[in-house]
Amino acid sequence: MLRDITLGQYIPGDTVIHRLDPRCKIILTILYIAVIFCVTSPVWYVIPLAYLLVASRLSGLSAKRLLKSVKPLRFLLILTFILNLFFSAGTTVWVDWGFLRITQEGFLTAVHFSMRLVFLVAGTSLLTLTTSPVALSDGLEKLLSPLKVIRFPAHELAMMMTIALRFIPTLIEEADKIMKAQMARGADFESGNLLKRAKAMIPLLVPLFVSAFRRAGDLAMAMEARCYHGGEGRTRLRVLRYTQSDLWALLATVGTLLVTIFAGMWLK
């Protein structure tokens, strides 16, 4: 299960999506999220699905790779579906078990919110899979730089997010090693009910937190040894520049957003 977590992982490549400016990819991701929230019916999820399939094709990533990022959230998906299925109001009753009722409207709502969560996770995973942490940090800092006039810590925020994304795969690998070492000593993380499995995770979390704090201390010492004092006066090896591909990608995403909005209005 830990190997299925793709957040923070970067797959190098030389595709159209990989070559896009990181600032543009962040904006495209925000617009894609807007597309998801503008969908008013499960039928119209065909629009973000088509967009996601085209983007995955251009990035050289398979749809299976994107769906793999959703797998760790399967329990949250099931919980979301069940809660919306049984506790959403509706008039067309399918099943009536006293305090539990399944209606047509509740079923459509459950499908709607579950699909929204799947598309959100799969779409945002495309950003980290095709953008290196350094490029993502530079793009985010550039986008937030106008806020510096009100003393907003753009560089510090971008640095924190980059470090967090960078260490997610490292901590996942460390947790996997600790889990295998404890399983070799007789630990059981898979059998039993939910409470028992949660208690079995405590011996895993303690050494993982200790390792995380140790890595954080080593990183802080390394940054101080290299005279890091923030982003003031820093220069970059690669200067970010928008290209014609960024413009076409932006126009395509804005067009997808407009189509989704008009589709929702037409459906009503």
N, C-alpha and C positions, 0 to 999 in steps of 0.2 A: 504493500500500500504506500509506503514512504517513497518508493521509486516512481510512483505515479504522479507525484506532485511536481508540476512543471513550472510553478511560479518562480521567477528569478533565473531560470535557465536560459541560456543564449546559444542558439545554433548558428555558427558562422555560415555565410553564404554570399553569393554575388548575384542575387536575383534583383528584380525591379523593386520589390518591397524592401530588401536589405539596403539598397542604395538610396532610398528616400531619406530626406532630412529628418532627424529625430524630432525636431519641433513640429514638422508636418505630421509625423506619425502620432504624436501625442494629440494634436488637434483632430486627426482622423478618428482616433479612438474615442475622444469626447463626442464627436458627431455620431459615431456608431452607437454609443450608449444612448444618445438622444433618439436615434432611430428605434432602438429597442423599446424605449419608454413611450414612443408615439404609436406603437402597434396597439390597436384597440380590440383585436380579435385573433384567436389562434390561427385563423386562416391566413392572415396577412404576415405571419412569420416566414412565409415563403420569400419575402423581400430581403430581410436580413440574412436568410439562409443562402440565397443566391449571391449576395454581397460577400458573405464569409467564404463560400466555395471559390469564388473568383479570386479573392485575396489569398486564400491558402494555395491556390494553383500558381499564382504569380510569385509567391514566396518560396515555392518548392517544398512546402510542408503538406503532408497528407491530412485529410480530414480526420483520420484515425488519431493522429498526433494531437490535434486540437481537442478531440473528444476525450483523450486520455487525461487532459487537465481537469475535466469534470468529474472523473471517477472518484477522487477523494471526497467529493461533496455529495456522494450518493445518499448518505443518511440525511443530510439537510434537505436534499431534493424529495426524499420520501416523506419526511416530516412536513415539508411545505405542502406537498400534494394532499396528504391526509388531513391536515388542519383546514385547508381551503375546501376540501371535498365535504367534510362533515359540518363545518361551522359557517359556511357561506349561505346567505339567505337566498331563497328561490321559491317560485310558485309551482313549477312542474316537478312534482315529487316522483321519484323513481322507487326509493326504498324508504320505509318508515319503521324504525325500530324504537319508537318512543322518544327518548332523549337524543337519539342519533337519526338524522335524516339526510338522505342523498337526493339532491335535486339536479335537474339538468343544468341550471345556472351555476350551482356549486361545482359540478364536474368541469364545466367550461372554464370557470375561474381557476380551479386547481391546475388544469392543463396550461392555462395562460401564464400563471405565475411560475410554474415549473419550467416551462420553455423559456421564459424570460431569464431565469437564473442560468440555464444552460447556455444560452446565447451570450449572456454577459461574461461568463467565465471563459468560454471558448474564444470570444472575440478579443478580450483584453489579454489573453495569453499570447495572442499573435504579436502583440507589441513587444513583450519581453523576449519572445523566442527569436525575433528578427532584429533586435536592437541591443547592442552591447551596453553594459551598465555605465561605462564611461560616456558613451554617446547619449544615453538617456539622461544622465546627470547634466551634461552640457545643454541639451535641448530644454530640459525643465528649467534650468537656471536662466537661459535666454528668454524663455517665455515669461518668467516671473521678474525679470530685471526691471521692467517699468515700475514695479511696486517698491523699488528701492528708494524712491522719492519720499515715501512715507515710512522709511526705515524698516521695511520688511526684509527679514533675513533670507533672501532668495538663495544665496550660495549655501548657507548652512542647511536649509531645508532640503535642497537638492543633494547635498552630500550625505545627509542622514538617510534619505530614501535610497540612494545608490548603495550605501554600505549595507542597508537592510536587505535589498534585493540580492546583493553580491553574496551575502552570507547565508541566505536561505538554502541553496544547494549544498553548501558546506555543512550546515547543521543537519540537513537531512541525511547526508552521508555519514556524519558522526553518529546520529541516532540509529541508523541502520547497523553500524558496527557494534554499538553498545547492545542493541537488541539481539544480534546474533551471538555475541559473547555470553549474554545472560541466558539465552535459549540453550546454548551448549552446556550451561551449568544447571539446567533443569527448569528454567523459568518458562511459564506458560502465559502467552499473551492473547491467545485466540479462543480458548474454551471458556465456558461459564457464561453467566448472564452479563448484562451491561455493567452492573455495579462491580462485579468481580473483575471484569476486564479493566475497568477504570482503576481499581486498586492495584492491579498488576503493573500498571503503567508508572506508578510512583517510583519504583527502583530505576526506571529508565529516565525519568525527568530530572532526578537529582544530579546524576553525573553529567547529563546534558546541559543543565544550567551552569554547573561548575566549569565545564568546557567552554561554554559561551562567554562567561565572564573572563576566563583566562584569555580567550582569543581577543576580546574587546580590550583588555589591558595591553596585550602585545601590540595590537593595532595602534593604540594611543601612543605607546612608547615609540613605535616606528615612525609615526607622523611627526612627533616632536623631534626625533633624531634627524628628520629631513627638513626641519625648520618650517613646518607647516603652521601658518598663522591666519588661515582664512583665505578668501578669494581676492583680497585687495591686491591689485597689481599683478595678478597671475596671467600668464599667457598660455595659449593652447597650441599643440602641434597641428591639429586639424581645425581649420576655421569653417564654421557651418555656413553653407550657402544653399539657397533655394534653387531648384532647377525646374525645367519644364515638366518633368515627371511629377514633381510635387504639385504643380498647378493642375494637371490632369487628374491626379488622384483626389485632390480637394474638390474639383468640380464634380467628379463622379460620386463622391460621398454626399455632397450637398444635394445632388440630384436624387440620390437614394432617399435622403431625408424628406425631400419635398414629395416624392412619390408615396412614401409611407404616410405622410400627413394627409394628402389628398385621398389616399385609399381609405383611411380611417373616416374621413368626412363623408366619402361616398357610401361606405358601408352603413353609416347611421341613417 
